């Protein structure tokens, strides 16, 4: 499986962005996708996850109510809709494929990352 993220950019506080993660190759229906982010000098943190069926979703407390993860299986694409963005959301955002969950160690395949910068 290969993952390619897109949709990052510069946005003002309170603005919105939608990240996309296009998956190619063999995906397995009982696996899941996750979004993680890594700010400069910090650890890579969990943001959101979704099962391939979409029946289960999980969010970090810091993004609940603001971010929404979704998937389009026909397009092999996972999305992260980010609303009410804050400067502390600034980070490189990574898409990951593997076992559904909030630990980065659940995921064996990662995209290259896309930069999100929120200006105050």
PLY file of the C-alpha trace (Angstrom):
ply
format ascii 1.0
element vertex 120
property float x
property float y
property float z
element edge 119
property int vertex1
property int vertex2
end_header
0.00 0.00 0.00
1.23 3.49 -0.86
-0.26 6.64 0.65
-0.15 10.17 -0.73
-1.47 13.08 1.32
-2.60 16.41 -0.06
-4.57 19.45 1.00
-2.24 21.09 3.47
-1.48 24.79 3.43
-1.58 28.07 5.30
-4.83 29.19 6.90
-5.85 31.78 9.46
-7.15 30.96 12.92
-10.75 29.79 12.67
-10.35 28.65 9.10
-10.80 25.20 7.56
-8.81 22.74 5.50
-9.53 19.29 4.14
-6.71 16.81 3.90
-6.87 13.85 1.55
-5.01 10.55 1.67
-5.08 8.52 -1.52
-4.22 4.86 -1.10
-2.93 2.67 -3.92
-2.03 -0.97 -3.95
-3.69 -3.76 -2.02
-5.84 -2.59 0.88
-7.49 -5.06 3.21
-11.05 -4.48 4.33
-10.45 -5.25 8.01
-7.69 -2.69 8.40
-7.97 0.99 9.14
-6.53 4.42 8.50
-5.21 6.98 10.90
-4.16 10.60 10.84
-1.27 11.71 13.00
0.53 15.01 13.33
3.97 16.11 14.36
4.79 19.65 15.38
8.35 20.91 15.21
10.41 19.34 17.99
7.56 17.22 19.29
6.41 13.62 19.13
4.07 12.31 16.44
0.60 12.41 17.98
-2.64 10.69 17.16
-5.37 12.82 15.58
-8.09 10.51 14.25
-8.71 6.99 12.97
-11.35 5.18 10.98
-11.99 1.56 10.11
-12.18 0.60 6.45
-15.93 0.10 6.76
-16.31 3.44 8.50
-18.22 1.79 11.34
-15.77 3.01 13.97
-14.04 6.34 14.36
-11.84 7.72 17.08
-10.51 11.22 17.78
-7.95 12.83 20.00
-9.57 14.98 22.67
-7.84 18.05 21.28
-9.69 17.81 17.95
-13.09 16.40 18.95
-15.89 18.53 17.62
-13.59 20.30 15.16
-12.14 17.55 12.96
-13.99 14.84 11.06
-12.42 11.75 9.49
-14.20 10.05 6.61
-13.44 7.69 3.75
-14.56 7.02 0.19
-13.84 3.38 -0.52
-14.67 3.73 -4.20
-11.84 6.25 -4.49
-9.56 4.53 -1.94
-9.30 7.88 -0.22
-9.51 8.99 3.40
-10.24 12.59 4.36
-9.67 14.77 7.39
-11.95 17.79 7.50
-10.46 20.34 9.88
-12.61 23.24 11.06
-12.07 26.01 13.62
-8.34 25.65 13.23
-6.03 26.97 15.94
-2.34 27.88 15.86
-1.63 24.79 17.98
-2.91 22.64 15.10
0.18 23.66 13.12
2.12 20.51 12.26
2.99 18.06 9.54
0.03 15.74 9.13
0.61 12.11 8.22
-1.78 9.50 6.93
-1.21 5.92 8.04
-2.57 2.47 7.13
-2.66 -0.53 9.44
-4.55 -1.84 12.45
-7.26 0.53 13.60
-6.33 2.31 16.79
-4.75 5.42 18.30
-1.19 4.18 18.68
1.30 5.01 15.95
2.70 1.50 16.41
-0.54 0.05 15.01
0.36 1.39 11.58
3.01 0.04 9.27
2.52 2.24 6.22
2.87 6.02 6.23
2.51 8.81 3.75
5.07 11.54 3.20
3.15 14.12 5.20
1.56 17.45 4.40
2.24 20.72 6.19
-0.59 22.57 7.90
0.17 26.04 9.23
-2.39 28.09 11.15
-1.56 31.75 11.57
-2.79 33.77 14.53
0 1
1 2
2 3
3 4
4 5
5 6
6 7
7 8
8 9
9 10
10 11
11 12
12 13
13 14
14 15
15 16
16 17
17 18
18 19
19 20
20 21
21 22
22 23
23 24
24 25
25 26
26 27
27 28
28 29
29 30
30 31
31 32
32 33
33 34
34 35
35 36
36 37
37 38
38 39
39 40
40 41
41 42
42 43
43 44
44 45
45 46
46 47
47 48
48 49
49 50
50 51
51 52
52 53
53 54
54 55
55 56
56 57
57 58
58 59
59 60
60 61
61 62
62 63
63 64
64 65
65 66
66 67
67 68
68 69
69 70
70 71
71 72
72 73
73 74
74 75
75 76
76 77
77 78
78 79
79 80
80 81
81 82
82 83
83 84
84 85
85 86
86 87
87 88
88 89
89 90
90 91
91 92
92 93
93 94
94 95
95 96
96 97
97 98
98 99
99 100
100 101
101 102
102 103
103 104
104 105
105 106
106 107
107 108
108 109
109 110
110 111
111 112
112 113
113 114
114 115
115 116
116 117
117 118
118 119
